[in-house]
Amino acid sequence: MIVFEKIRWKNFLSTGNTFIEMDLVGSSATLVVGHNGSGKSTMLDALTFVLFNKPFRKILKGQLVNSVNEKDCVVEVEFNIGSINYHVVRGIKPNVFKIFRNGQLIDQDAANKDYQKYLEQSILGLNYKSFTQVVILGSSTFVPFMQLGAVVRREIIEDLLDIKVFSQMNAILKDRIKDTREEQKACVHELALAQQKVQLKEENIDNLEQQSDKYLKEKRDRIDRNLQRSDAIDGEVHTITEVIGNLEPKITKLDDYKDKYDSLKESRTKLNQTLKKTQKDIVFFESNDVCPTCTQEIQPKWKQHHCKTLNESVVDFNERISDITKDAKEVLAEIKKSEKVAVELIEKRQTVNSLLKEQSRLRLDNKGLEEELSGGSTDLKREKEVLSDLIGEKDDKQAICSNINKRAENLKVVGNLLKDGGIKTKIIRKFIPTINQKINKYLSEMDFFVNFTLDEEFNEVIKSRYRDVFTYSSFSEGEKQKIDLALLFTWRSIAQQKNSANTNLLILDEVFDSSLDNAATEELLKILKCFRDNSNMFVISHKGEVLLDKFPKTIRFSKPNDFSRISDENGA
């Protein structure tokens, strides 16, 4: 548990060159009052600035320095974690950032950014957003939990449940997995090189063992045969290339022939369709004397004339179809001739490619043979010793690769456990019912009777007693504030239970001043009393006359001569 004991500041906002100091553990509940602009909320900005290097309100960092003195802006806070006392000092003009543990300055060799990371992760166990969710409820610049994005909500819950360590472990693990993958790639490459060296050396030794006068003569004869075949290929390629040159012009009109043939086929199809319809009409009129549509008699004279016309059309269509068929056969013959030439052309080109590939292989073979012949005699014993060393290196590298692969598999298994859907989700799933139970408990104590639940993605489902469904944004500001208070108390309760983000400090900034009516104010006061045993509350309010007798201690801010001052007053 983090127990904040004391905070003090000077030349900070409206505070002058004299330190203002506040005892954070002297009372279970302290009312902070004062006129507007007197500096009541300064303690919020001072607290978040000294811990997280940023004010609570939307104030530029440079504007934190007192505008009159313009230098020596300093904020100090003291807190205990168990038996260890911490003292943090942060200042502007000059810039200061120091952390003391039991009176000893913690080494600050790293950059201030890393020093800040050390403060948040290794000491506080809280970042700015998590801190504000369990310590502060503000009226203006505070962003309630329900208005945060899903990622930030999850970060806060992980801090509260003390499972952020899994995310940190996962981040470290990802770096290790990345490094291991690089090791794997490097090892595979090195092993391949080692195997290649062994293979080349074995081949070289085989060649050395087989070399003899007869063997060398065979190699020279092969070189000669290769040269002769290469020369012959040159002649064949030249001849075929000439043939290709003669064939290429013969296929230039192939596409035109195909287009023409398709056009003729289409025309013939259309004529055949028209012919069939005409023939159908002839059959109809020859077989019917009455129109089936209007039931009127078809005049014989008209019928005779119309059938004659249709028969003449049939003759014309048949003639045209015959002409098109003839033209199509001629075009098809040209297509087949051109396609035959195209096939021949492809075969010739394939032949040329095959010959050139063969020639390339022959030349490559000759190059290798010439290198072998130029090598001369080699100390075979020395080569075998080198081979033995290479085999040993290959085996060692293979063992290293095997170990790296095993490590990679183990890291993969651990990675699956540390993902958001792994251990963390199981823990969150376990605590969701408890969280929802506590939220609804506090809501009911504020006479806000709804069923409020958060799912595993921390999306809200809010139902009335009549099962009407609402969202956070659908409520009034006063109702939203009740939800914010319920969540704040829930987070503190969970933090106390888990001893994660657990702290004595609770600051409510103007929560009594705007949206809460008198009844809600009384209910809130009742709820706050539940925290007096475990918390040191500071309630900042303009309602001093209403709340003055409700708190055991009152601190009043004033601003004489344009500098903030505080004075202690007795409360209830």
PyMOL commands that set and color helices and strands:
alter all, ss='L'
color gray80, all
select helices_A, chain A and resi 42-52+61-64+112-124+128-135+145-147+150-160+164-210+213-251+254-287+300-375+380-418+420-445+472-474+477-498+518-529+544-550+560-562
alter helices_A, ss='H'
color red, helices_A
select strands_A, chain A and resi 2-10+20-23+29-34+73-81+84-92+96-101+104-105+136-137+450-454+460-464+469-470+505-509+536-540+553-558+565-570
alter strands_A, ss='S'
color yellow, strands_A
deselect
rebuild
show_as cartoon
